[in-house]
Amino acid sequence: MAENVQSSSDETKMNTNLPEFTRVKSKSRKRKSEHVADKVMPDDRAETAPKRPNFPPISGDELSGGKTEMRKIPVPANRYTPLKESWMKIFSPIVEHLHLLIRFNLKTRNVELKTCKETKDIGALQKGADFIKAFTLGFSVEDALALVRLDDLYLESFQIQDVKPLKGDHLARAIGRIAGKSGRTKFTVENVTKTRIVLADTKIHILGSFQNIKIARSAICNLILGSPPSKVYGNMRAFAARSAERM
């Protein structure tokens, strides 16, 4: 009996020396709590997020700091008479729609555009300069006026020698291929690509959108290089159809 009592006392001493067991929390509860916190946090952040600043649109006069800007467009000698005849058609859209000041300097032979206090559009001066530039290159007033009314129209100019160095009769034949009989080839390219083309000796000017200018330029380059018009028409129509599908 004494031995049993001693052994039980030894066991109780061993039990008291052992460390206490701690309850381990399951990981699934932690993960659930983290997911709940992640779902709640964005809503809290959205409520405390600062609002975006709302700035009023700035006018052209405030952007320039009250200073007036000016552009000068030189007029070639062959466009003096058309400019004089169409002056009122050019004058009215620039003054009434763009709110710019315009005059023709007889000494320097330049059309001068200038901003004023009534000019509100920032790009009005550039639109007016492009309009006058298109007219001096040989476009009609109605065609050049599209640069004022629409935003995505551009001017592009290049020479026949930029595509292929031609001289003499070869150059004259290349110009003839671009124009066609009674201008039919040029009119066909304009109608298919929805552009306007001016053929001034060896210089070619194209007015239209970026994609349409690309189609017209490739067709004119093929004509300069010697491709027959029928082949150019087919390639041009196929290219225009593909670009229309992409759009």
PyMOL commands that set and color helices and strands:
alter all, ss='L'
color gray80, all
select helices_A, chain A and resi 2-17+27-48+60-63+77-85+87-96+124-137+141-144+146-149+160-163+169-179+181-193+210-225+229-246
alter helices_A, ss='H'
color red, helices_A
select strands_A, chain A and resi 70-74+101-105+110-114+154-159+196-200+203-208
alter strands_A, ss='S'
color yellow, strands_A
deselect
rebuild
show_as cartoon
